[in-house]
């Protein structure tokens, strides 16, 4: 798992337990880090 995948998982967990806005931000950051940098997912 890359850093992007970890950020997405943290974003989902935090979004459910704590604050959905922060969860969405982490998911977007995770997608940018893990998804698009190498041209494929993770």
Biotite code that builds the C-alpha atoms (Angstrom):
import biotite.structure as struc

atoms = struc.array([
    struc.Atom([0.000, 0.000, 0.000], chain_id="A", res_id=1, res_name="UNK", atom_name="CA", element="C"),
    struc.Atom([1.222, 3.458, -0.856], chain_id="A", res_id=2, res_name="UNK", atom_name="CA", element="C"),
    struc.Atom([0.842, 6.700, 1.054], chain_id="A", res_id=3, res_name="UNK", atom_name="CA", element="C"),
    struc.Atom([-2.225, 7.548, -1.011], chain_id="A", res_id=4, res_name="UNK", atom_name="CA", element="C"),
    struc.Atom([-4.023, 4.379, 0.044], chain_id="A", res_id=5, res_name="UNK", atom_name="CA", element="C"),
    struc.Atom([-3.231, 5.066, 3.701], chain_id="A", res_id=6, res_name="UNK", atom_name="CA", element="C"),
    struc.Atom([-4.604, 8.617, 3.405], chain_id="A", res_id=7, res_name="UNK", atom_name="CA", element="C"),
    struc.Atom([-7.796, 7.349, 1.761], chain_id="A", res_id=8, res_name="UNK", atom_name="CA", element="C"),
    struc.Atom([-8.362, 4.754, 4.504], chain_id="A", res_id=9, res_name="UNK", atom_name="CA", element="C"),
    struc.Atom([-7.704, 7.342, 7.228], chain_id="A", res_id=10, res_name="UNK", atom_name="CA", element="C"),
    struc.Atom([-10.031, 9.773, 5.474], chain_id="A", res_id=11, res_name="UNK", atom_name="CA", element="C"),
    struc.Atom([-12.855, 7.232, 5.348], chain_id="A", res_id=12, res_name="UNK", atom_name="CA", element="C"),
    struc.Atom([-12.408, 6.291, 9.013], chain_id="A", res_id=13, res_name="UNK", atom_name="CA", element="C"),
    struc.Atom([-12.143, 9.893, 10.228], chain_id="A", res_id=14, res_name="UNK", atom_name="CA", element="C"),
    struc.Atom([-15.048, 10.877, 7.994], chain_id="A", res_id=15, res_name="UNK", atom_name="CA", element="C"),
    struc.Atom([-17.298, 8.362, 9.709], chain_id="A", res_id=16, res_name="UNK", atom_name="CA", element="C"),
    struc.Atom([-16.206, 8.844, 13.310], chain_id="A", res_id=17, res_name="UNK", atom_name="CA", element="C"),
    struc.Atom([-15.223, 12.484, 13.519], chain_id="A", res_id=18, res_name="UNK", atom_name="CA", element="C"),
    struc.Atom([-15.664, 15.005, 10.729], chain_id="A", res_id=19, res_name="UNK", atom_name="CA", element="C"),
    struc.Atom([-16.775, 14.215, 7.187], chain_id="A", res_id=20, res_name="UNK", atom_name="CA", element="C"),
    struc.Atom([-15.208, 17.382, 5.768], chain_id="A", res_id=21, res_name="UNK", atom_name="CA", element="C"),
    struc.Atom([-11.753, 16.350, 6.965], chain_id="A", res_id=22, res_name="UNK", atom_name="CA", element="C"),
    struc.Atom([-12.398, 12.836, 5.678], chain_id="A", res_id=23, res_name="UNK", atom_name="CA", element="C"),
    struc.Atom([-13.198, 14.148, 2.196], chain_id="A", res_id=24, res_name="UNK", atom_name="CA", element="C"),
    struc.Atom([-10.061, 16.324, 2.197], chain_id="A", res_id=25, res_name="UNK", atom_name="CA", element="C"),
    struc.Atom([-7.902, 13.337, 3.169], chain_id="A", res_id=26, res_name="UNK", atom_name="CA", element="C"),
    struc.Atom([-9.535, 11.164, 0.499], chain_id="A", res_id=27, res_name="UNK", atom_name="CA", element="C"),
    struc.Atom([-8.861, 13.796, -2.172], chain_id="A", res_id=28, res_name="UNK", atom_name="CA", element="C"),
    struc.Atom([-5.247, 14.141, -0.997], chain_id="A", res_id=29, res_name="UNK", atom_name="CA", element="C"),
    struc.Atom([-4.888, 10.375, -1.037], chain_id="A", res_id=30, res_name="UNK", atom_name="CA", element="C"),
    struc.Atom([-6.198, 10.191, -4.589], chain_id="A", res_id=31, res_name="UNK", atom_name="CA", element="C"),
    struc.Atom([-3.779, 12.895, -5.698], chain_id="A", res_id=32, res_name="UNK", atom_name="CA", element="C"),
    struc.Atom([-0.822, 11.238, -3.967], chain_id="A", res_id=33, res_name="UNK", atom_name="CA", element="C"),
    struc.Atom([-1.540, 7.618, -4.754], chain_id="A", res_id=34, res_name="UNK", atom_name="CA", element="C"),
    struc.Atom([-3.665, 7.693, -7.867], chain_id="A", res_id=35, res_name="UNK", atom_name="CA", element="C"),
    struc.Atom([-2.522, 10.214, -10.381], chain_id="A", res_id=36, res_name="UNK", atom_name="CA", element="C"),
    struc.Atom([1.186, 10.588, -9.734], chain_id="A", res_id=37, res_name="UNK", atom_name="CA", element="C"),
    struc.Atom([2.134, 7.262, -11.320], chain_id="A", res_id=38, res_name="UNK", atom_name="CA", element="C"),
    struc.Atom([-0.641, 7.296, -13.899], chain_id="A", res_id=39, res_name="UNK", atom_name="CA", element="C"),
    struc.Atom([-2.471, 4.368, -12.361], chain_id="A", res_id=40, res_name="UNK", atom_name="CA", element="C"),
    struc.Atom([-4.248, 3.628, -9.077], chain_id="A", res_id=41, res_name="UNK", atom_name="CA", element="C"),
    struc.Atom([-1.807, 2.966, -6.233], chain_id="A", res_id=42, res_name="UNK", atom_name="CA", element="C"),
])
